[in-house]
């Protein structure tokens, strides 16, 4: 809204409000019952979400000019370059060639399935839906984290998290359902 001077639709604002209310409900309860690190963790998550929003808005402009596949290739190449630079600065460079073959195969698998494909999917969503709608749909991410913490880590999921999850999913549904003719 601020950078590109675009007004969201009323439905987008309401959907976003419902979704953020759900996140606040779940997080607010954790803030009350959690330890000292909850506030710091919440601040770091907020800053991460803010940087991701800037990334999505910026990529929305770039993807319109160069396309989703080309932007993904550029971004992935730059990220890989920085990863290699970090490795060379943090470790002796010859270690790069002394790793067991499994390291290289797992790195290739991880880089492809966990980095390149999700970035490509996000850029294609931004290209087809626009950055605003793609970011609203992305609010499913925090909800899936709550569900995975329950299923994988065995963390408790109380009524506050359930209510927050329902509100986030309601907001996403409201943002993504087709308009009536």
Steps between C-alpha positions, in 0.01 A plus 500: 500500500768748600770432240286441190201707609250221441186470704394153611141395450266507797485120496882477509516732801232304687666166412838630612351629825337163573823314426713730715247475780548123487879530513473751787262273691733201483814706564341707778415186693855367456634836616305466825597141581842479334842584630716807458607405148148524357512879456843486332388212279182686407699811413736298281205330328337840440820641349530190285140542381568866425807418292303228319226752420758738352642208301156403365404855404837561333490168320151579376641793306803307371307184407275710277807609302721188486263210574477251784747243366772751415463680834524167684814411306660837579408488868613139538832568327569799726403301811723209396787739440463648849481151652824404329663827602399441861640146489831621359525780759399278794693183412815409312403501130640151437232357735253568220656215301554262794139431597346153460277455192187484720555863601489614138191292413313612811600861432374473142173343618455759776588792273256384233202381705525737796628817334466526123156336462336700784648825367378414150153416633490829691612702198243327279232581760615863510494512119150352476331638812700810588719552802217611731288188454805271498611644834153458651494137392845470656338554841434126490870467590471597867195277534683203351784565745257473790354176362847352435610593853204295624551201269880483483625654825207403719446857620160574648235667287240663717177681422683829434711344224195325355302827499795684345535232234131520413521880469812488279345239272175702486695807391685303233172351377343845486796640303514217250136418429377623163300818484131471431391622159 
